[in-house]
């Protein structure tokens, strides 16, 4: 039976700051910038700060008005990446199939692991305890038969929560929720819900697919039709029967800045490349996934003569595909970006003498060295940076 855990670190940036500085614990903490910053936005808020209405993506100036006695600190991305690498190493050691969504969350496919990890709820408790014991941080988890339900369930009892949705209860669970719990339904969609007096998922459930597509458009209408029925809506466009790996990022607000988008793609490519090295596999086919703010989702795939073997080559391929396919003139931001490596095969199966040049081999060895160091010393958190030709 298919089972997924969605693991979501609680107020990650703020929790790391409170972990490192005991004076911040139990106090309203806002990460993102100082109150004097004109254009700063909140990257994270501790649960103590959230009681005042402070939340991520809020302007720092507004957060200061809501919580003038809060502690405001600048973010330390290097430290957060270090802790993220530590946590993802724990996830990797827990089960063989993980899909990292962002710096602080991941899906773990625990299907078929019951003999080793116990029943899904037991496995989830073990994972939570392992993260707590090894990092000092808490993680909220949701357990369900598909990723979409597991994602929503993980947010039901934060912080340090555990929610299990049993197989067969997916539709019942979704119909019980208010519309603001629909993962992926952003501010504009919530406004349309309000205009049509749709307050609960059950209200949406009662509408036909035709009515939903008439109100929301085809892409978003079909998405909502599936979502309120507990049908997985977030599956990557994987080829049936082929072995692949993918990673994607869903943003808390629509992205328009191409540098931010391309930086997110670099992070995704790095995650996938190091996973590829770990599995000792190779691929000559890359994929790209773009979801716009109106939920229109497009996927692209391209196959090359030679397998992808280094981060620079992989990122260059993905970046070229993105720049050719991104519809930047449509006036819509990007809600989600993803990439993948398709048709994976064993590393040695297609490897021949002079197939790869010396420079490629040197880069490959460098990345293997980085992987080995991170495996032995998670706190090292080594990463490759953007190269000039990718800017």
N, C-alpha and C positions, 0 to 999 in steps of 0.2 A: 504494500500500500504506500502511495506517495505521501510523504510528510515533509513539510518545510518549517524551519525556524527563521523568523526575521528577528535579528538582534540589533537593537538600537541603543547606543550609549546615551545615558541621561545627561542632557544639557552639557554636551561633551566639552567644549572649550571652557565653559565656566567651571565644570567639575575638575578639569585638569588644574586650573588656577587654584581652586580650593584645596586640591590635593597637595599642591606644592607649597601653598601658603596657608597654614592653619588659622591665621588671623582672619581669613576671608570666610571661613566655614560658618554656616548658619546665618550669613548676612546677605543682603541683596547685592549681587555682583553683576556688573554689566561689562561684557567684553566687546571691544570694537574701537574705542577711542575715548579721549577725554572730553568733558562737557564743552570745552572751548573749541573743539573741532567743528567747523561750520558744515562740512559735508559728510561727516562720519555717520556710519550706520551701525546698528547693533548686530554683532556676529553671533552672540549667544547671551542668554540671561539665565542666571541661577533660578531655581524654583522660588527662592525667597523674593527675587526681583519680579518674577512673573505675577506674583500676588498683587503688584501695583499696576499690572497691565502692560509691562514691558515685554517685548517679544523680538525675535530676530527680524532683520531687515527694516526695523523702525529707525528713523533718524535719531542720532544721539541726542540732539537738542530736545526732541519730544520725550525721549526716555528720561532725561534730566528733569523735565517738568513733572513727569509722573512720579519719579523717585529721586528727589533731590538729595536724599541722604544715602543713596546707593554708592557703592564702590565702583568707579569707572577705571578700567585698565585697557591698555592696548593689547591686541592679540599677539601671540607668539607662535606663528605657524610652524616653525621648525620643531618646537616642543610638541605641538599637537600631532604632527606627522610622526614623530618619534613614538608617542603613545599609541597612535593608530597602527603603526607597524607591529608594535608589541601585541596589540589585541588581535590583529589579523593573523599573526603567527599562532596565537592560541586557537583561533577558529580553524586554521589550516590543520592543526594537530588534532582537532576534535573530530572532524569528519573530512572525507576526501573531496567533497564537492561544495565549494563556496562561491558565491558571486558577490563581490564587493560593490555596493551601490555608491558609496561616498566615503569620506574619511572616517565616519563614525557609525556606519551601518552596513549590514551584509545579510544575504540570504544563505542559509545552510541547508542543503538537501540531505536529510537524515533518513531517506528511504532505504530500507534494507539493513539498517544498523541496529535493529532492536536487540539482537543477541549481545551486542557489545555495549550499547548505551542504554538499553532498557526501553520502555514505552516512551512515546514522544514527550509527554509531560516530565517524565523522569530525566530524559536527556536534556530538556530545557533547564531543569533545575541544576543539573551537573554543570552545564555551560555557564550559567549565571554565577555559580560558586567559584568556578575556575577563574573567571574574569576578575571577580572580587578578590580572591586570594592572591592572584599574580600581579594585579595592577592597582588595586585599591579603588577601582571605579565600579559603578553599578551599571547594569545593562537591563533594559526592559525587553522582553521577548514575547513574540506571538507565535503560536503553533497552529498550523492548519494544513489542509490537503493541497492548497495552492498558495502561490506567493502573494497574490493580491490580498487574500483574506489574512494571511499571516502578517503582512505589513500593517494593515489596519488594526489587527488585534494587539500588536506590540505597543500601540499608543493608548490602549484602553485603561491602563492602570499605572501610569507613570507617577513617580519614578520607581525604579527597582521592581517593575511589574512583571507578571506572568499571566498570560491569557491563552487558553486553549480552546479552539473551536473544533469540535468533533466532526468527523466525516459525516455528511448528510445534514449538518446544521448550518451550512454556509448561507443559504438563502434566508433562513430564519434570522440568523445573526445580522445580515445586512438590512433586512426590512425593519429591524428594531432601532436602527440608527438615525440620528438627524442628518440632514444633507451635508452639514459641514464636516462630517466624518468621511466623506467620499474622497479617497486618495486620488489626487489629480484634478479635482474640481476646484479651480482657483477662484480668485476674487470676482472676475467677470462672470464666471459660471454661477457663482453664488448669487450674484445680482439678478440673473435670469430666473433662478429658483424663486427668489423673493417676488419678482414681477408676476410669476405664475402661481404664487401661493403654494409652492412645493416646500414643505417643511421637513418631511421625513423621507427616508428611502422608500418606505411603503407607498407614499404618494406617487413617487416616480414609478414604482413597480406596477401600479394600476394603469399606467399609460401604455399604449401600444408602441411598438417599435416605430411605426409610421408617424405617430403623433410626436414622439421624441425627436425623430429626424427632422420633422417639420419645424419644431421649436428651436432645436439646437444645431441643426445641420447634420449631414450624414455621419461624419466621423465621431463627433461628440455624442450624437444621439445613440449610435450603436454602442459606444463605450458605456454610456449610462445604462442602457438596456441590460448589458452583460454584468456591469458592476453591481447593480442592486439585486441581481440573482445569484451573486456569489461566484460568478464564472470568472476564471482567471483572465485578466485583460492585459497583463504585462509581459506576456511571453515574447522573447526576442525572435526575430524571423530566422529560425534555425531550419536547416534543410533536414527533411525527414530522413532518418536512417543514417545521417552522417554525424561524426563526432566533431563538436565545435566548442568554443568557449567565447564568452562575451562579457562585457561590463558596460554599465550605463550610469548616467547621473541625472537625477530629477532635481531641478532647481527650485528653491523656495519662491523665486520670482523670475519672471521671464527675462532672458538674457538677450541683449542687443549688441553689446560690445564684442566685436570679433576676437579681440585679443583674449578676453575672458573665456570665450567659447573654445578657442584654440588651446588655451592653457589647460582647460578641463579635458580636452582630447589628449593632450600630452600625458596627463595623469592616468587616464584610462589606458592609453597605449603602454605605459610603463607597468601598470598593474598586470595587463595581459601578457606582456613580453616576459616578465619574470615568472609568471605562472606557466608560460610555455616552456621556459628553461627548466623549471622544477619538474615538469611532467616528461621532459626529454622527448618532446614531440616537435613537429614542424608543420607549417602551412604555407601555401602559396596563394590562398584566397582570403581577402579581407572583406569586411562588411562595415557599413555605416548606417546608423539609424538617427533620424532627426524627427523630433515631434515639436510642432509649432504651438503657439498659444491657443489656437482654435482646435487643438487635438488632432489636426491633420498629421498623420505619421507617414514618413517615407523611409524606405530601406533600400540600400544599394549594395551591390556586390561586385568585386573585380578580382580576376585571377591573373597572376603574373607567371612568367616563365620560371623564375627561381623562388624558392621558399623564403619567407621572411625570417631573418636570423638575427637582426640587430634592431635596437630601439630606433635609431636614426632612420633606417630604411622603412620600418613599420610606420613610424609617425609621418614620414614624408609621403607615403602612399595614402594614409588616412587623410592627411591634411590636403593633399591634392584632390582627393575625391570630394572632401567637404567643400573646398573652394569652387569646385565645378558644379556642385549640386545644390548648394545653399541658396535659397531664394531670398536674398537680403532686401530685395525691392518690394516684397509683398506687405511690408509694414507690420509684420508679426514678429514677436520675439520667439526665442527657442525655450521650450519648457523642459525638454529632455534631449540629451545627446548620448549616443552609444557607439561602440565599435566592437568588432568581433574577428576571430580567426576561425575559418571554416575548413571542413574536410581535413581535419588533423590526421596525421599519420606518424608512426614511429620515426624518430630522428634519423635512424640509420637506413630506413627502407628505401629512400631515394637519394641518398648521399653518394656522390661519386667524385673521384679524384680532384680535378681542378675546377669543379663547379663553382666554388666560391673564391673570390679573390683574397689576397693576403690582408688587406685593410678590413674587410668584413670579418675575417677570422679574428683579428686583433680586437675588434669591437665586441665580438661574441665572447671572447675570453674575459674581457673587462667586465661585461655584464654578468657572466657566470661567477666572477670573483666577487662582485657586489652582492649577488644572490647568496653566495656562500657565507660572506661576512654577516649579512642580515640574519641568516638562519642560525648562525652560532651566537650572534650578539644582537638581539632585536633592538636594543637601545641605540645601536649605531645608525639605523634608519637612513642608509645611504640611498641616494637617488641620482639619476642623470638629469642634467638641466637642458633647457632649450638651446639649440644650436643657432648660429647666426642665420644659416640658410633657411631656417624654419620660421623666422620672424617676418 
